[in-house]
């Protein structure tokens, strides 16, 4: 079941999640895409959420998305 990134909680830490990363122009979807993230940490910002991705353990990185983006838990 999909939820918005604004709904992330401590329960999601360590989980593999898939974030909708589609590109839109108005109401038209130009590119449909998703990104998988091993969630190590997150920060709620004003209208955005920063996720720390641990998919590559040697090189964790921060990714920022709008808080309205949807995600689903894969494991």
N, C-alpha and C positions, 0 to 999 in steps of 0.2 A: 504494500500500500504506500503510495507516495504522500509525502508531506513537504512543507516548505523548509528551507534551511533555517528559518527563524525558529522552527520547532526542535532544533537539535538540543540534546541533553547529555549529561554525563554518561548515560546508558549507551550512547553511540560510540564512545571512545574505544578504539581498538577494532571496530567493525569495518568491514569493506562496504562502502556505500557507492551508489551510482548517482551522479548528479546530471540533471538535464542541462546540457550546455548548447542548446539549439540557438541559432541566430535568426532573429526575426526582424522584419521591416514592417512596422505597423502591426496588422493582424496576420500578415503572411509569413510563413516559415520559409526562410531561404535555405538553411542547412539544418538538418536534424542530426544532433550529436549528443553523446553522453560521455562522461568521464568517470572512471572508477578511482576512488580515493580510499586509502587505508587511513582512517581518521585517528590521528595522534592527539590533536588538540584543536580547539576552535575558539574564536573570539567573535562575539556579537558586536557589530559596529552600528552606526546610525544608517540603517537601510541596507547594510551589507553584512556578510559573514566571511571571516577569514578561516580557512581550513588548513591544518598542517597535514600534508600527505606523506605517509610513510611507506608508500608502495615500493620505493627503492630505499631500503634501510640505510645504505651508505650516504644517501643524499636526500634527506627529508626537505620538503619545500612548502612554502605557504602559497595558497591560491585564494583569491578573493572573488566572491560572486555576490550578486544582488540577493537579498534575503528572501525574495519571492521565488527564487529558483526551487524546483522540486528535486527531491532525492528519494531513493528507496534503499533499504538495507538488503545486502546480498548474503551476508552471513552473520 
